[in-house]
Amino acid sequence: MAAALTVGGAIVLKTQAQSAGVLAGRGPILQKIVKGLGLSEAQITKIKAEFRAEKDNLVPMLKNLHDARKGLRETIQSGGNETAIRAASTKVAAVEADLAVERALLHGKIAPVLTEEQLLKIKNFEGKVDDFVFTALRNFSERLDAQ
């Protein structure tokens, strides 16, 4: 799902930003994702349509997430007390919960567009990301223990 959302999001963002020229140089990444999944033009068109249909929900949520994370960071860096940090963190969690619901909605719309092979590729990619994070956390812990 992450790769599908990435593909769809990147396609929508690229389409919206091309006229402004803000995504110059990002085409190769999008092309690699599309090629890696083997998306057809019809699939790309359907995925774009699903993201465009949710744009009015997604864009404000993503802005809210950025604002909430920024607020949390600023609270931490300003030496905020535990209550203020927890309040700022609660705001981040609330926006992430809203986004999780939106992701589930999009997954329900995009997954049927993809083949079983493409879904398996996404699942394998997500597994690799999970393994990478697990290994990074383990290595971090081991380095701290060694010091």
Residue pairs with C-beta under 8 A, 6 or more apart in sequence:
1 103
1 107
1 110
1 111
1 122
1 126
2 122
2 125
2 126
2 129
3 33
3 36
3 37
3 121
3 122
3 125
3 126
4 37
4 47
4 107
4 110
4 111
4 114
4 122
5 103
5 106
5 107
5 110
6 33
7 30
7 33
7 34
7 37
7 39
7 44
7 47
8 47
8 48
8 50
8 51
8 106
8 110
9 51
9 58
10 26
10 29
10 30
10 33
11 30
11 44
11 47
11 48
11 51
12 48
12 51
12 52
12 55
13 23
14 23
14 26
14 27
14 30
15 48
17 23
34 44
36 121
37 114
37 118
37 121
37 122
38 117
38 118
39 47
39 118
43 113
43 114
46 113
47 110
47 113
50 106
50 109
50 110
50 113
51 58
51 106
54 102
54 105
54 106
57 102
58 102
61 95
61 98
61 99
61 102
62 99
64 95
64 98
65 92
65 95
65 96
65 99
68 88
68 91
68 92
68 94
68 95
69 92
71 88
71 91
72 85
72 88
72 89
72 91
72 92
75 84
75 85
75 88
76 85
76 88
80 88
111 119
114 122
